[in-house]
């Protein structure tokens, strides 16, 4: 196991959830950590990522609603999701991408009810 994810679950539309992920295998600071998601019948897509220097990148559908943050010293990343919509329902995967690895978490289900 390289990544340990937590969070997720069921929430009503308009609600909030927070996902967290720890890269427990990497010793040095990871270049980029992020979150992707995959809904049934759709391709996996970027939700947000963040570099070790704090630069962020968001998918268009989550801009202004989701916030990604990280602790580079601990190689942990969190995703605060606000104003959730039913279309945010998906399996969310943590990703840790460094010069020598590209790890994926096992995924955590986020379900938003209308």
C-alpha positions as CSV (number, residue, x, y, z in Angstrom):
1,X,0.0,0.0,0.0
2,X,1.4,3.3,-1.0
3,X,-1.5,5.7,-0.5
4,X,-4.0,5.7,2.4
5,X,-7.3,7.5,1.6
6,X,-10.0,8.6,3.9
7,X,-13.3,10.5,3.7
8,X,-16.0,10.2,1.1
9,X,-19.5,9.0,1.7
10,X,-23.1,10.1,1.1
11,X,-24.2,13.7,1.2
12,X,-27.1,15.7,0.0
13,X,-26.7,18.2,-2.8
14,X,-25.3,21.5,-1.5
15,X,-23.4,19.7,1.2
16,X,-19.7,19.3,1.9
17,X,-17.2,16.5,2.2
18,X,-13.5,16.3,2.8
19,X,-11.1,13.7,1.3
20,X,-7.7,13.1,2.7
21,X,-4.8,11.0,1.4
22,X,-1.3,10.2,2.7
23,X,1.6,8.9,0.6
24,X,3.1,6.5,3.2
25,X,5.8,5.1,0.9
26,X,7.6,8.2,-0.5
27,X,10.5,9.4,1.6
28,X,11.1,12.7,-0.1
29,X,8.6,15.4,-1.0
30,X,6.4,14.3,-4.0
31,X,6.3,16.5,-7.0
32,X,2.6,16.5,-7.6
33,X,-0.3,15.1,-5.6
34,X,-3.9,15.2,-6.6
35,X,-7.4,13.8,-7.0
36,X,-9.1,12.2,-9.9
37,X,-12.5,10.8,-10.2
38,X,-14.4,8.3,-12.4
39,X,-18.1,8.1,-12.7
40,X,-19.9,5.0,-14.1
41,X,-19.5,4.9,-17.9
42,X,-17.1,7.8,-18.0
43,X,-13.3,8.2,-18.2
44,X,-11.2,9.1,-15.2
45,X,-10.8,12.9,-15.0
46,X,-8.7,15.3,-13.1
47,X,-10.4,16.9,-10.2
48,X,-7.5,18.9,-8.8
49,X,-3.8,18.6,-8.2
50,X,-1.1,20.5,-6.4
51,X,2.7,20.7,-6.7
52,X,5.2,20.6,-3.9
53,X,5.5,24.4,-4.3
54,X,1.8,24.9,-3.8
55,X,0.7,25.6,-7.4
56,X,-2.8,24.2,-8.0
57,X,-4.8,23.1,-11.0
58,X,-8.5,22.4,-11.0
59,X,-10.9,20.7,-13.4
60,X,-13.4,23.2,-14.9
61,X,-16.4,21.6,-13.3
62,X,-15.1,22.0,-9.7
63,X,-13.5,25.5,-9.9
64,X,-14.8,27.7,-7.1
65,X,-16.3,24.8,-5.2
66,X,-13.4,22.5,-4.4
67,X,-10.1,23.4,-2.7
68,X,-7.0,21.2,-2.7
69,X,-4.3,21.6,-0.1
70,X,-1.2,19.6,1.0
71,X,1.4,19.2,3.6
72,X,4.5,18.6,1.5
73,X,6.6,17.6,4.5
74,X,4.3,14.8,5.2
75,X,3.2,14.0,1.7
76,X,-0.5,14.4,2.5
77,X,-3.1,16.0,0.4
78,X,-6.7,17.0,1.1
79,X,-9.7,18.0,-1.0
80,X,-12.4,20.1,0.5
81,X,-15.5,19.7,-1.5
82,X,-18.3,22.3,-1.0
83,X,-21.6,22.9,-2.8
84,X,-21.6,19.3,-4.0
85,X,-23.8,18.4,-6.9
86,X,-25.3,15.1,-8.0
87,X,-22.9,15.1,-11.0
88,X,-20.0,15.0,-8.5
89,X,-20.9,11.4,-7.7
90,X,-18.0,9.2,-8.6
91,X,-15.2,7.2,-7.2
92,X,-12.4,9.5,-6.2
93,X,-8.8,8.4,-6.5
94,X,-5.7,9.9,-4.9
95,X,-2.6,10.2,-7.0
96,X,1.0,10.7,-6.0
97,X,3.4,11.5,-8.9
98,X,7.1,11.8,-8.5
99,X,10.2,11.4,-10.5
100,X,10.4,7.7,-9.6
101,X,6.8,6.7,-9.1
102,X,3.2,7.2,-10.0
103,X,0.9,5.8,-7.3
104,X,-2.9,5.5,-7.2
105,X,-5.1,5.0,-4.3
106,X,-7.8,2.3,-4.2
107,X,-10.5,4.9,-4.5
108,X,-13.3,6.2,-2.2
109,X,-16.9,6.6,-3.2
110,X,-18.6,10.0,-3.1
111,X,-22.3,10.0,-3.6
112,X,-24.4,13.2,-3.8
113,X,-28.1,12.8,-3.6
114,X,-30.5,15.3,-5.1
